[in-house]
């Protein structure tokens, strides 16, 4: 059994192999009985059981539980039955709520130099899809702007070159059952992000749902994974949207009907260009119309017209919008929206310097 004391404590084990690379273990639900491996030997894993990790399961269970209790980095020595001594290091990854979202583990002989600590961040989505991230996760994701209030689904997706199994991610936010598929409680996939220096990064994301009802949240860890892969390319729905001509004063959007998430936004109007990085609030009637339209189109209705009132800041006036919806027959039901404000050139959103810059007269000259 492994000692749970920190420092230079020792424990007798079987002939345990040394893990030369860091192992990332998600602890998203905060329960030592509900943990799994999401990165092993620099390779992404989909909630791999501890029994298939590079280290003995008992060792991992005890050391992770110890790290969850203490909330600090732990370094100890472990002696196996043949007399060899290994160094075992565990480090907690703290999430935006202050809870531990993951534990990273490394073990090797006591004379072996510790490899570079992997880049691992933690984040959380609200039911409406607004993301809050730790500084480490924000560094990896590198969203297009710095917003303390969080980042929306369309601006995050727009910053990626590809997001594998994007629809599986959406299923975690399902408003209603589609074709017998109910909302899921866990998901893992990879996003490809090109950084400012031109390098392509593969970001492995593992997410689990916690809480119920209005308290439901999606917690996740993100790992920077060495890769020689390349994005598979734009999906059919996005390609269809980008092929549609845009009229002046209009915006085109791609909406996932099961969640009402707008995940692609195209416009030539600077007064509408800033909307994707804000989360819209509908008035009561508009919210009901949008939900009903998503449901009807998801079940096969080909098109719809929706009038609604939205705003992005409670201090702003309501904006009347007209939208035309056209269903797309894809693996997961989507729709293209053509959106027009009732009054051309709506004012910038209060308190947003980015929106103000987009409509600055000096910029528009």
C-alpha positions as CSV (number, residue, x, y, z in Angstrom):
1,X,0.0,0.0,0.0
2,X,1.2,3.5,-0.7
3,X,1.8,5.9,2.2
4,X,-0.3,9.0,2.1
5,X,2.3,11.1,3.9
6,X,3.9,13.9,1.9
7,X,7.7,14.3,1.6
8,X,10.2,11.5,1.6
9,X,7.8,8.8,2.8
10,X,8.3,5.3,1.5
11,X,5.9,2.5,0.6
12,X,6.3,-1.1,-0.5
13,X,4.8,-2.0,-3.8
14,X,5.0,-4.7,-6.5
15,X,7.5,-4.2,-9.3
16,X,5.7,-1.1,-10.5
17,X,6.8,0.3,-13.9
18,X,8.0,3.9,-14.0
19,X,5.8,6.4,-16.0
20,X,8.3,8.5,-18.0
21,X,5.7,11.0,-19.0
22,X,3.1,12.9,-17.1
23,X,-0.4,11.3,-16.7
24,X,-3.4,13.6,-16.5
25,X,-6.3,12.3,-14.4
26,X,-9.6,14.2,-14.5
27,X,-11.4,14.8,-11.2
28,X,-14.2,16.9,-12.6
29,X,-16.9,15.6,-10.3
30,X,-14.7,15.9,-7.2
31,X,-15.3,12.3,-6.2
32,X,-12.3,10.0,-6.0
33,X,-14.5,7.1,-7.1
34,X,-15.4,9.0,-10.4
35,X,-12.0,9.8,-11.9
36,X,-10.3,8.7,-15.2
37,X,-7.2,9.1,-17.3
38,X,-7.5,11.7,-20.1
39,X,-3.9,12.0,-21.1
40,X,-1.3,9.1,-21.1
41,X,2.2,9.3,-22.6
42,X,1.2,12.5,-24.3
43,X,-1.7,10.7,-26.1
44,X,-5.4,11.7,-25.6
45,X,-7.6,9.2,-23.8
46,X,-11.4,9.1,-23.5
47,X,-12.0,8.6,-19.8
48,X,-9.7,5.7,-19.5
49,X,-10.0,3.6,-16.3
50,X,-7.1,3.8,-13.8
51,X,-6.5,0.1,-14.3
52,X,-5.1,0.9,-17.8
53,X,-2.8,3.7,-16.7
54,X,1.0,3.3,-16.7
55,X,1.1,3.2,-12.9
56,X,-0.6,0.7,-10.5
57,X,-4.3,1.5,-9.9
58,X,-4.0,1.3,-6.1
59,X,-1.1,3.8,-6.2
60,X,-3.1,6.2,-8.4
61,X,-6.2,6.0,-6.3
62,X,-4.5,6.7,-3.1
63,X,-2.2,9.5,-4.4
64,X,-5.0,11.2,-6.3
65,X,-7.3,11.1,-3.2
66,X,-4.5,12.5,-1.1
67,X,-4.0,15.4,-3.6
68,X,-7.8,16.1,-3.6
69,X,-7.8,16.3,0.2
70,X,-4.7,18.5,0.5
71,X,-5.1,20.7,-2.6
72,X,-1.3,21.0,-2.9
73,X,1.6,19.4,-4.9
74,X,2.8,16.2,-3.3
75,X,6.3,14.7,-3.9
76,X,7.1,11.3,-2.2
77,X,9.4,8.4,-2.7
78,X,8.0,4.9,-3.3
79,X,10.0,1.7,-2.8
80,X,9.0,-1.4,-4.7
81,X,9.4,-5.0,-3.6
82,X,12.8,-5.5,-5.3
83,X,14.2,-2.5,-3.4
84,X,14.2,0.0,-6.2
85,X,13.0,3.5,-5.2
86,X,10.9,5.8,-7.4
87,X,9.9,9.4,-7.1
88,X,6.1,10.1,-7.3
89,X,4.8,13.6,-7.9
90,X,1.2,14.7,-8.1
91,X,0.0,18.3,-8.8
92,X,-3.6,19.6,-8.6
93,X,-5.2,21.6,-11.5
94,X,-7.5,24.1,-9.9
95,X,-10.7,25.0,-11.8
96,X,-12.4,28.4,-12.0
97,X,-14.7,27.5,-9.1
98,X,-11.7,26.8,-6.8
99,X,-12.3,23.0,-7.0
100,X,-9.7,20.6,-8.3
101,X,-10.6,19.6,-11.9
102,X,-7.6,17.3,-12.5
103,X,-4.5,15.8,-11.0
104,X,-1.3,15.3,-13.0
105,X,1.0,12.5,-12.0
106,X,4.6,11.6,-12.8
107,X,6.8,8.8,-11.6
108,X,10.4,7.7,-12.4
109,X,13.6,6.6,-10.7
110,X,14.8,9.1,-8.1
111,X,17.8,10.0,-10.3
112,X,15.7,10.7,-13.4
113,X,15.1,14.3,-14.2
114,X,11.5,15.4,-14.2
115,X,10.2,16.2,-17.7
116,X,8.5,19.4,-18.6
117,X,5.1,19.8,-16.8
118,X,2.3,19.5,-19.3
119,X,0.2,22.5,-20.2
120,X,-3.2,21.7,-18.6
121,X,-6.0,24.2,-18.0
122,X,-9.5,24.0,-16.5
123,X,-12.8,25.6,-17.5
124,X,-16.5,25.6,-17.1
125,X,-19.6,26.2,-19.3
126,X,-22.9,27.6,-18.0
127,X,-26.1,26.0,-19.4
128,X,-26.3,28.8,-21.9
129,X,-22.8,28.0,-23.2
130,X,-20.8,30.9,-21.7
131,X,-17.3,29.7,-20.9
132,X,-15.2,30.7,-17.8
133,X,-11.6,29.6,-17.9
134,X,-8.5,29.6,-15.7
135,X,-5.5,31.6,-16.9
136,X,-3.9,28.3,-18.0
137,X,-6.9,27.3,-20.1
138,X,-7.2,30.9,-21.5
139,X,-3.6,30.7,-22.5
140,X,-4.2,27.4,-24.4
141,X,-7.6,28.4,-26.0
142,X,-6.5,32.0,-26.8
143,X,-9.9,33.4,-27.5
144,X,-10.0,36.4,-29.8
145,X,-10.6,38.9,-27.0
146,X,-10.3,39.1,-23.2
147,X,-13.7,39.1,-21.6
148,X,-13.9,38.7,-17.8
149,X,-17.6,37.8,-18.1
150,X,-16.7,34.7,-20.2
151,X,-16.6,33.6,-23.8
152,X,-19.5,32.5,-26.0
153,X,-19.7,29.4,-28.2
154,X,-19.6,31.2,-31.6
155,X,-16.4,33.2,-30.7
156,X,-14.7,30.2,-29.3
157,X,-15.5,28.0,-32.3
158,X,-14.6,30.7,-34.8
159,X,-11.1,30.8,-33.3
160,X,-10.5,27.1,-34.0
161,X,-9.5,25.6,-37.3
162,X,-11.4,22.4,-36.4
163,X,-13.2,20.9,-33.5
164,X,-13.6,17.1,-33.6
165,X,-17.0,15.8,-32.6
166,X,-18.4,19.3,-32.1
167,X,-21.9,17.8,-32.3
168,X,-21.1,15.5,-29.4
169,X,-20.1,18.5,-27.4
170,X,-23.5,20.2,-28.2
171,X,-25.3,17.1,-26.9
172,X,-24.2,18.0,-23.4
173,X,-26.4,21.1,-23.6
174,X,-29.5,19.5,-25.2
175,X,-32.8,21.3,-24.6
176,X,-34.9,18.4,-25.6
177,X,-34.5,14.8,-27.0
178,X,-33.7,14.7,-30.7
179,X,-34.5,11.4,-32.6
180,X,-34.3,9.5,-29.3
181,X,-30.9,10.9,-28.4
182,X,-31.0,12.4,-24.9
183,X,-28.6,14.9,-23.3
184,X,-25.2,13.4,-22.5
185,X,-23.1,13.9,-19.3
186,X,-19.6,13.4,-20.6
187,X,-17.7,14.2,-23.8
188,X,-14.1,14.2,-25.0
189,X,-12.7,15.6,-28.3
190,X,-9.9,17.7,-29.8
191,X,-9.7,21.2,-31.1
192,X,-7.1,22.5,-33.5
193,X,-5.8,26.0,-32.8
194,X,-3.2,28.0,-34.8
195,X,-1.3,30.3,-32.5
196,X,0.1,33.8,-33.4
197,X,3.5,32.3,-34.4
198,X,1.9,30.0,-37.0
199,X,2.3,26.8,-35.0
200,X,-0.7,24.4,-35.0
201,X,-1.7,23.0,-31.6
202,X,-4.0,20.1,-30.8
203,X,-6.0,20.7,-27.7
204,X,-7.6,17.7,-26.1
205,X,-10.7,18.5,-24.1
206,X,-12.5,16.2,-21.6
207,X,-15.8,17.4,-20.1
208,X,-18.3,16.1,-17.6
209,X,-21.6,17.5,-16.3
210,X,-22.1,18.3,-12.7
211,X,-25.3,19.5,-10.9
212,X,-28.9,19.4,-12.1
213,X,-31.5,21.8,-13.4
214,X,-30.4,25.4,-13.3
215,X,-27.3,24.4,-11.3
216,X,-26.0,22.1,-14.1
217,X,-22.6,23.1,-15.3
218,X,-20.1,21.5,-17.8
219,X,-16.6,21.2,-16.3
220,X,-13.6,20.4,-18.5
221,X,-9.9,20.1,-18.6
222,X,-7.8,21.0,-21.7
223,X,-4.4,19.6,-22.5
224,X,-1.9,20.8,-25.2
225,X,-1.0,17.5,-27.1
226,X,2.0,17.1,-29.4
227,X,0.7,16.4,-32.8
228,X,1.5,16.0,-36.5
229,X,-2.2,15.7,-37.4
230,X,-4.0,18.3,-39.5
231,X,-7.6,19.5,-39.3
232,X,-10.0,17.4,-41.3
233,X,-11.6,20.5,-42.8
234,X,-14.8,22.6,-42.6
235,X,-18.0,20.7,-42.0
236,X,-20.8,20.7,-44.5
237,X,-23.1,23.0,-42.6
238,X,-20.4,25.7,-42.1
239,X,-19.5,25.4,-45.8
240,X,-23.2,25.9,-46.8
241,X,-23.4,29.0,-44.6
242,X,-20.3,30.5,-46.0
243,X,-21.6,30.0,-49.6
244,X,-24.8,32.1,-49.0
245,X,-24.5,35.7,-50.2
246,X,-25.0,38.3,-47.4
247,X,-27.2,41.4,-48.0
248,X,-26.2,44.8,-46.6
249,X,-27.4,45.1,-43.0
250,X,-27.9,41.4,-42.6
251,X,-26.1,38.7,-40.6
252,X,-26.0,35.0,-41.3
253,X,-25.8,32.5,-38.5
254,X,-25.7,28.7,-38.1
255,X,-27.7,27.4,-35.2
256,X,-27.7,24.0,-33.5
257,X,-31.4,23.2,-33.1
258,X,-31.0,21.0,-30.1
259,X,-29.4,23.7,-28.0
260,X,-30.2,26.9,-29.8
261,X,-26.5,27.6,-29.9
262,X,-25.4,30.0,-32.7
263,X,-22.0,28.5,-33.6
264,X,-21.1,30.4,-36.8
265,X,-21.7,34.1,-37.5
266,X,-21.0,36.0,-40.7
267,X,-21.7,39.6,-41.5
268,X,-20.3,42.6,-43.3
269,X,-22.0,45.1,-41.1
270,X,-19.7,46.4,-38.3
271,X,-22.8,47.2,-36.1
272,X,-23.6,43.4,-36.0
273,X,-20.0,42.1,-36.1
274,X,-19.6,42.3,-32.3
275,X,-22.7,40.4,-31.4
276,X,-21.1,36.9,-31.3
277,X,-18.9,37.6,-28.3
278,X,-22.0,38.5,-26.2
279,X,-24.7,36.2,-24.9
280,X,-28.1,37.5,-26.1
281,X,-31.1,37.9,-23.7
282,X,-34.5,37.5,-25.3
283,X,-37.8,38.9,-23.9
284,X,-40.2,36.3,-22.7
285,X,-42.2,36.0,-25.9
286,X,-39.0,35.9,-28.1
287,X,-37.5,33.2,-26.0
288,X,-40.6,31.0,-26.3
289,X,-40.7,31.6,-30.1
290,X,-37.1,30.7,-30.6
291,X,-37.4,27.5,-28.4
292,X,-40.6,26.4,-30.3
293,X,-38.9,27.1,-33.7
294,X,-35.9,25.0,-32.8
295,X,-38.1,22.2,-31.7
296,X,-40.3,22.4,-34.9
297,X,-37.3,22.5,-37.3
298,X,-35.5,19.7,-35.4
299,X,-38.5,17.5,-36.0
300,X,-38.5,18.3,-39.8
301,X,-40.3,21.6,-40.5
302,X,-38.3,23.0,-43.4
303,X,-38.4,26.8,-42.6
304,X,-39.8,29.4,-40.3
305,X,-39.9,33.2,-39.7
306,X,-39.3,34.6,-36.2
307,X,-39.7,38.1,-34.8
308,X,-38.0,38.6,-31.5
309,X,-36.5,41.3,-29.2
310,X,-33.0,40.9,-27.9
311,X,-30.4,42.7,-26.0
312,X,-26.9,42.0,-24.7
313,X,-26.7,44.3,-21.7
314,X,-29.6,45.0,-19.3
315,X,-28.7,48.7,-19.5
316,X,-29.5,48.7,-23.3
317,X,-32.8,49.1,-25.1
318,X,-34.4,46.1,-26.7
319,X,-33.5,45.4,-30.4
320,X,-36.3,44.1,-32.6
321,X,-35.0,41.6,-35.1
322,X,-36.5,39.7,-38.0
323,X,-35.0,36.2,-38.7
324,X,-35.7,33.7,-41.4
325,X,-34.8,30.1,-40.6
326,X,-34.0,27.3,-43.0
327,X,-33.4,23.8,-41.8
328,X,-30.3,21.9,-42.9
329,X,-30.4,18.1,-43.2
330,X,-27.2,17.2,-41.4
331,X,-26.2,14.5,-39.0
332,X,-27.4,16.7,-36.2
333,X,-30.2,19.1,-37.2
334,X,-29.0,22.6,-37.9
335,X,-30.5,25.7,-39.4
336,X,-29.2,28.8,-41.3
337,X,-30.6,32.1,-40.0
338,X,-30.8,35.3,-42.0
339,X,-31.1,38.0,-39.3
340,X,-32.0,41.7,-39.8
341,X,-32.5,44.4,-37.1
342,X,-35.7,46.4,-37.5
343,X,-33.7,49.6,-37.2
344,X,-30.5,49.7,-39.3
345,X,-27.2,50.2,-37.5
346,X,-28.1,49.3,-33.9
347,X,-25.9,51.1,-31.4
348,X,-22.9,49.3,-29.9
349,X,-23.4,47.2,-26.8
350,X,-22.9,49.3,-23.6
351,X,-19.6,48.8,-21.8
352,X,-17.9,46.9,-24.7
353,X,-14.8,48.6,-26.1
354,X,-14.6,46.0,-28.9
355,X,-18.1,46.8,-30.2
356,X,-17.4,50.5,-29.9
357,X,-14.2,50.2,-31.9
358,X,-16.0,48.3,-34.7
359,X,-18.4,51.2,-35.3
360,X,-15.9,54.0,-34.6
361,X,-16.4,56.6,-37.4
362,X,-12.6,56.9,-37.8
363,X,-12.5,53.1,-38.5
364,X,-15.4,53.2,-40.9
365,X,-13.9,55.9,-43.1
